[in-house]
Every structure is written in C-alpha cells, then in structure tokens.
C-alpha cells in the first residue's frame, strides 16, 4: 500500500493482493472531502467485517461497520500508529490505516486540507 499526496487530492494505492484481500480498489480522495486527519496509537478496533479479510491480531483489511459508521481498515499486526481520515463521504465515514509515517502524513494532509479550503 502506498499513500501519495498531490496538491488537491490523495491516493491510496493498494497492490493486487491487497485489492483482493480488501475486495476494494485504490482510493482517490479530494482534500475537500476530508474533514480531518490525525494519528493515534494502535489499539484494538471493534466492528463487524462486511467485506474483506480478517485474521485477528494479524491483518484486518476491508470494509467494516463500527456502530452506525462504514469504515475502511488497513491494519497489520498493530506495530505502528494509525492514520485516521475522517471523511464527508456518504460511503465511508473513516479510513483507518496503520503506517510508520502516520504522524507526518496527518500533518501534511491537514496542511493540504487547510490550503485547499481557501
């Protein structure tokens, strides 16, 4: 998985095995569709898997329902912090990605959200 940041949007590119595991393609998300981006320490996520792959404490990738929200999770082994994207979208309310660079990505995405809101 790669997160690519552009001037007006970000892309989350999944490789072919991740696409199969998640039953989902890559993401194109305009910054105008992101409410906030932040990093938080890894923890257990609670939710019901709708589609995707779930190997408890090893891999959770796909669409999950948490409360009344539909979320996309990409979590492997919980060794790194989570990057949380809160979306305006009607489809996913959040995208949760485990990443070594979650803090830096959250800061950069927040700056891009602010600069694109003007």
Secondary structure by P-SEA (a helix, b strand, c coil): cbbbbccccccccccaaaaaaacccbbbbccccccccccccccccccccccccccccccccccccccccccccccccccccccccccccccccbbbbbccaaaaaaaaaaaaaaaaac
